[in-house]
Amino acid sequence: MDGKKRFKAKIAGKDYTILGSLSATHLNTVVDLVNQQIDQLTELAPELSNADRCVLMAVNAVSDQLVKEKRIIALEAQLAQLQEKPTPKTQSKQADERPTINGRSTKGMIADHTNINQSLESQAKSNLTHEAKTESTEFPFKRK
């Protein structure tokens, strides 16, 4: 069975046994969310069968997944771009030939630039985490 566990769940009033390696806590969260979304669909469209509600929910879940994957790809590209920019660590060893502004060394300014890059990287990661936490599932269809 390769480390897979059996997990019993009740979804839309029907009992299921789920095989997987994820924790019971994770699967409980998934089942709770699925049941909440089915309940929401029941309120929006009571005339639909459970099967139709589940199909609509699956379409919505896959759509959300594609949107989030596109966002992740964009953020990874942005992060890679930020990491490609030269920083003092990757520049050549010409410390003695550092430029000056009004006779003052720019060493501190370059260090500030490094801090800005690090700040942008952490902000990009934070935005991804924040979006994942704040996005809620809304169904894009309404009852006619």
Secondary structure, DSSP 4 states (H G I P E B T S, - for coil): -TT-EEEEEEETTEEEEEEESS-HHHHHHHHHHHHHHHHHHHHH-TTS-HHHHHHHHHHHHHHHHHHHHHHHHHHHHHHHHHHHS--TTTS-S-GGG--EETTEESHHHHHHHHHHHHHHHHHHHHHHHHHHHH-----S----
